[in-house]
Amino acid sequence: MAQLLRTERAEARLLPEQKLRIERAASLKGLSVSDFIVQQADEAAIRTIQLHTSWNLNDTDRDFFLQSLLNPPKPGSRLKAAAKRYKQLTSGK
């Protein structure tokens, strides 16, 4: 397998105890400090993106959401009034 060329650089300032912990963890995994930091940061980035771009609903909430999409409630008087005001404001009348 061809090794990917790393062309970007990132820097971080660490507290001495953080650096020692990271060095120890990298050693335990048999990785260089750089490889360990890249691996861990990338995994954290993937998790963070997933948390902010997906929903995790329990069965009850999922069923309620789906039923609301499939059988939406009829618009109430407040929604109808808001739509009427919007149309008036956007039609120039």
BELHUMO-V109454 format. One record per run of one state. SS is the DSSP state (H for helix, E for strand, L for the rest). FROM is the first residue (numbers start at 0). TO is the last residue. If there is no record, write none. Layout:
# BELHUMO-V109454
ss: (SS & SS)
from: (FROM & FROM)
to: (TO & TO)
This chain:
# BELHUMO-V109454
ss: (L & H & L & H & L & H & L & H & L)
from: (0 & 15 & 29 & 32 & 53 & 58 & 70 & 76 & 91)
to: (14 & 28 & 31 & 52 & 57 & 69 & 75 & 90 & 92)
